[in-house]
Amino acid sequence: MVEDDTSLAQRLRRDLRRAGFAVDVVGNGGDAAFMGHEEPSGAVVLDLGLPQRSGLEVLRSWRY
């Protein structure tokens, strides 16, 4: 999950874990771009308004 609002990220992480998902959280576009290339993920919850790089920029970097 990529979310820069710490409070929201904690709540989402808790709820997703309760639903049985393994969850990693990063809070900015730079870390998200790196993680997307280094760690395989089945799904990503991606905030569009992030510090460093927007969610759309991160998504584009993962696709190419």
Beta strands, then each sheet from edge to edge (+ up, - down):
end
